[in-house]
């Protein structure tokens, strides 16, 4: 059975959801050590969180891209995650979803969060037909993320390197067994209606 085109898949519990980010070690290592972002983390910039581990690997090149050498698994409250979704706007105009481009631009300007649906990735980081959620946080959303929503931060870089080594060796079953157990997130139609066609 094929995956729905726009569906959030994530590692989640009854109260939390895990998202991924990649940073240079000066940011990532203190964040993982202390469970919160250090002062050097810029709260006034847009920050993108990704529930898909493999999409994060695509973005950071298995933690080998400059400035993205430390992969963080950030466990946040479902309450915060859903607040961000409710208060987000698609990052691009979608005919049929938005009345017109001017309305979409106004919504985007006001929204503290924005959503992109990008092709999900396989173990070779090749695109799949279905999409993966990227959630950009700015302003109020970024501050809430850093100060209120985070439950824990762990360093997922060793996991990334181990899975990548299995992929390079062609041991895909071994790699697959180590992937985070992402499953459909129970986001009802009300939560996502304004984010997908």
N, C-alpha and C positions, 0 to 999 in steps of 0.2 A: 504494500500500500504506500502511495507516495505521500510525502510530507505536505501539509498545508503551505501555501506560498508565504503567508505572513503569520508566523507563530513564534511566540517566545519560548525558547527551550533553555533551561537553566538548571544548575544544581540548586535545589531549594529544600527548605524544611517548612514546618507549619508556620514559622515566624520569621525566617530569613531567606535571602536569596544571595547567591555568590556571583559577583561580577569581577572582571579582570581589567587590569591596567598595566602598562609597562612604563618604567621610568629609568633614568640614569641612577646608578647606585647611591649617589649622595642623597637622593630623595627616597628611593625604594627601600634601601636597607634600614634606615631609621624608622620608616613607617612600619615595616614588618616587625622590628624589634620592640617598638613602643605601642603598636596598635592604633596609631593615629599619625596623620601626616605632619612632618616637621615644619618649622616656621618658614623654611625655604619654599614650601609648596605654595603656589600662588592661587589664593582663593578667589581672586577677581578675574581669572581666566576661564574660558570654557574648558571643561574636563569631560572626556568621553569614557563611559563605562560600557563594558561588553559582557553579556552573560555567556557568550560562546567562547570556550577555551580555544578551539581551533581557529576561530576568526581572530582571536588575539594573537595566536601563533603566526597567522598570515600577516598580521599588521606589524609584528615586531621581529619577524624572521627567526622564530624559535629563540628569541632573546639574544639575537646576535647583531641587530641593527644598532647603530650608534645612538646613544641616548635612550635606548629601550632595553638595556641589558638586564634589568631586574623586573620580573613579572610578579605582580601582586594579585593574590586572590583576596578580594575584599568582601567580607560577609556583611550585608546590610539588612536592615529591617524590611520586611515586606511592606509595612506601612509606608516607609519612606520611598521605596521603589515605586509603589503604586501612586503615591502623591506626585512623583515626577512624571509618570505616564499620564495621569489625569491633567497635569498642567503643562503638557508638552504640545508641540506643533511639529508637523512634518517639516523637514529641512528643505523640501522642494515643493513647488506648486503641483497639485494633482487635479487635473480636470475631472469634474464629477464629485470630488470630495470637498473642494473649496468653491464657494460661489464664483469667485473671480480672483485674479492675481493680486489686486489691491487689498482685498479682504485677507488673503493668505499672508501678504507682507505685513499687515497690521498685527495679525495674530502672532507671527514669528517674532516680531519686534518686542511684543509684550511677554511672550512665553519664557519662563525661566528654564525650560528644558526643550530639547528638540530631538526628533527621532529620524534615523536613517535605517532603511532596510537594505542591507547589502548581501550579496550571495554568500551563503554558508560555504564552508570549506571542508574538504576531506583531509585525510592524513597526509596527502601529498600537497596540501594547500591549494588544490585545484577547486574552481567554483562548482557548487552544486545548484540544482534548479531552484531550490527553495531559499528563502531569505533569513538573515540573522539580524537581530535588533542591535543597533548602536544607539546609546542614549547620551546625549550631550547635556551637561549641566552647567548653568551659568547663574550669576547673581544669587538670588535667594536659594535656588536649588543646590548650587555648589557649596554654599555655606552650610545648609542643612545636612548635606552629604558628609562634609568634613566634621561637623560638630555634633550631629544628632543621630545619624542613621547607622554609622559604622559600629558593628558588633565585634569584629575581629579583622585583622590583616595578617596574612601569612605570605611567605616568600615561596612562590610556585616556580621559581627559576630552575631548581634541580629537577623537578618533575618535567618541565619543558625540555631540558637537555636529555633526560633519560628517554622520553618518548621519541624525541628527534633521532637519538642514536638507534633506537629500534627501527624507525622508518628508514634510515640510511642503510641499515643492514638487511632490509626487506622483511623484517620480523613484524609484519603488520598486526597479527593477532596479539602479540605481546604488547605492542604499542596501544592497541585498542583497549586492552584490559586495564591499562593505566589511566585512560581518559576519565575525567570527572563524569559522574553519572547524571548527565543532563537529560531532563525529561520535560514534556510540555508544562509550562507554567500556567496555573489556573486563572488566567486573565479573561474575564467574561467579555462579551461583546461590548458592554457599556464602557469598559476600560480602554478598548482598542478601536472603537467605532470611528473616532476622529483621526486614526493613524493608518488606516488601510482601506483600500477600495474594495 
